[in-house]
Amino acid sequence: MNTALNIDDLRLAARRHLPKTIFEFIDGGAQDEITLRRNRADFERHAFMTRVMTDVTTRDLSTTVLGTPTAFPVVMAPTGLAGLLRRRGELAASRAAAKAGVPYCLSTMATCTIEQIAEASPVDRWFQLYVLRDRGITKAMIERARASGCKALVLTVDTKLQGPRERDMRNGFTVPPKFTLGTMIDFARHWQWLLDVGLGPKVTFRNFEGTAVDNRNAVTITQFIAGQYDLAISWKDLAWFKSVWGGPVAVKGILSGEDARIAVDHGADAIIVSNHGGRQLDGAISAIRALPGVVDAVQGRAEVILDGGVRRGADVVKALALGARACMIGRAWLYGLACDGEDGVARSLEILRNEVDLCMALLGRTTIPELDRSILVEP
Ligand SMILES: Cc1cc2nc3c(=O)[nH]c(=O)nc-3n(C[C@H](O)[C@H](O)[C@H](O)COP(=O)(O)O)c2cc1C
């Protein structure tokens, strides 16, 4: 049984389990990590106002996001390379999501294929797309995601080039990981990881198998992105994605209200307010601070999802009070996966769910629609 009390406990356990190179890849942000810290710190600007003497015997945390039902207002964010933490990490994560009843968004950059994830569990799946210069490969991926039953397409728009992750540069992080003198000592000290992942099947971007994209030789992620991603994509392309996909489309990586309005004008069904977990432009505004501006700009014409810095159930409740439909969580589930595989992801979801539940009860609220601005004091 995993005895972690909170997500920070899972983070510490993940740090013990993983080689430094791998832990820093998930834990780190861009450059001085100002935005990474802001994503957390800005949640503290908001204080709760409780109501007492209301009957909170029965609480209902369930809701829907983009038409997908969820047991509580959380969606598992797309994260590439989960298979670097645990062998076939994406499969473990999707199984835990299915059991917890929350949607799982798989990443273009996963180490398992779209089809393997579909076979692994009956989870409600979304597919996250990075737009490649090769539109043929991009289109084929969208079609595979649709054929395998994904319910929404998430278009990530904040990663035309990769943010400078200096921890990864210092550590010589590549995919697959390279065995150098430095990394070998690091890997050997984490023998459980070494047996599971380091000496396991080669970790690659499996969704690119059978395409012209070379996914076998060790590259930095910066090199991969610079070689493949489309720098020219613009708003007018959204119509093409909508028509090829034929279902709900969420645009991930928006911070400005003006961009949110333009995205909705071009057909976006949801806006994911995100700075990529502080991994792209360092110094960017935190996701929680950007949220109210996006909610105001969208005026109910699309759902708004908060992504970045969520480590407590109270963070989810605050985001909902500010107008979010749900929150995405990235590192929170990755830490769980790293330290305990499927059980660890299940524990991270259980922790957050229980925290949301308790927070609502102590606020004197019993349903998700009751989480409005009245539960917060203006900062
Ligand atoms: C290790 C790692 C890999 C990620 N890979 C992707 C990805 O492939 N696609 C994507 O849109 N976002 C990716 N992200 C960003 C997450 O989807 C999400 O925006 C971010 O983790 C949210 O911040 P949080 O970790 O504080 O919850 C990644 C984040 C991490 C930590």
Ligand as a Chemical Component Dictionary entry (heavy atoms), coordinates in Angstrom:
data_LIG
# 
_chem_comp.id                   LIG 
_chem_comp.type                 NON-POLYMER 
_chem_comp.pdbx_formal_charge   0 
_chem_comp.three_letter_code    LIG 
# 
loop_
_chem_comp_atom.comp_id 
_chem_comp_atom.atom_id 
_chem_comp_atom.alt_atom_id 
_chem_comp_atom.type_symbol 
_chem_comp_atom.charge 
_chem_comp_atom.model_Cartn_x 
_chem_comp_atom.model_Cartn_y 
_chem_comp_atom.model_Cartn_z 
_chem_comp_atom.pdbx_ordinal 
LIG C1  C1  C 0 7.528 15.139 -18.408 1  
LIG C2  C2  C 0 6.500 15.978 -19.105 2  
LIG C3  C3  C 0 6.177 15.701 -20.424 3  
LIG C4  C4  C 0 5.202 16.471 -21.074 4  
LIG N1  N1  N 0 4.868 16.154 -22.366 5  
LIG C5  C5  C 0 3.862 16.843 -22.975 6  
LIG C6  C6  C 0 3.404 16.463 -24.261 7  
LIG O1  O1  O 0 3.877 15.499 -24.845 8  
LIG N2  N2  N 0 2.410 17.210 -24.818 9  
LIG C7  C7  C 0 1.835 18.282 -24.177 10 
LIG O2  O2  O 0 0.941 18.928 -24.721 11 
LIG N3  N3  N 0 2.253 18.653 -22.953 12 
LIG C8  C8  C 0 3.234 17.949 -22.330 13 
LIG N4  N4  N 0 3.613 18.292 -21.067 14 
LIG C9  C9  C 0 2.890 19.373 -20.358 15 
LIG C10 C10 C 0 1.686 18.794 -19.619 16 
LIG O3  O3  O 0 0.700 18.376 -20.518 17 
LIG C11 C11 C 0 1.052 19.854 -18.704 18 
LIG O4  O4  O 0 0.802 21.007 -19.460 19 
LIG C12 C12 C 0 1.919 20.214 -17.508 20 
LIG O5  O5  O 0 2.546 19.079 -16.972 21 
LIG C13 C13 C 0 1.032 20.881 -16.456 22 
LIG O6  O6  O 0 1.754 21.281 -15.347 23 
LIG P1  P1  P 0 1.892 20.406 -14.007 24 
LIG O7  O7  O 0 2.925 19.364 -14.303 25 
LIG O8  O8  O 0 2.328 21.399 -12.996 26 
LIG O9  O9  O 0 0.538 19.783 -13.717 27 
LIG C14 C14 C 0 4.573 17.546 -20.392 28 
LIG C15 C15 C 0 4.908 17.807 -19.061 29 
LIG C16 C16 C 0 5.851 17.029 -18.406 30 
LIG C17 C17 C 0 6.163 17.327 -16.964 31 
# 
loop_
_chem_comp_bond.comp_id 
_chem_comp_bond.atom_id_1 
_chem_comp_bond.atom_id_2 
_chem_comp_bond.value_order 
_chem_comp_bond.pdbx_ordinal 
LIG C1  C2  SING 1  
LIG C2  C3  SING 2  
LIG C2  C16 DOUB 3  
LIG C3  C4  DOUB 4  
LIG C4  N1  SING 5  
LIG C4  C14 SING 6  
LIG N1  C5  DOUB 7  
LIG C5  C6  SING 8  
LIG C5  C8  SING 9  
LIG C6  O1  DOUB 10 
LIG C6  N2  SING 11 
LIG N2  C7  SING 12 
LIG C7  O2  DOUB 13 
LIG C7  N3  SING 14 
LIG N3  C8  DOUB 15 
LIG C8  N4  SING 16 
LIG N4  C9  SING 17 
LIG N4  C14 SING 18 
LIG C9  C10 SING 19 
LIG C10 O3  SING 20 
LIG C10 C11 SING 21 
LIG C11 O4  SING 22 
LIG C11 C12 SING 23 
LIG C12 O5  SING 24 
LIG C12 C13 SING 25 
LIG C13 O6  SING 26 
LIG O6  P1  SING 27 
LIG P1  O7  DOUB 28 
LIG P1  O8  SING 29 
LIG P1  O9  SING 30 
LIG C14 C15 DOUB 31 
LIG C15 C16 SING 32 
LIG C16 C17 SING 33 
# 
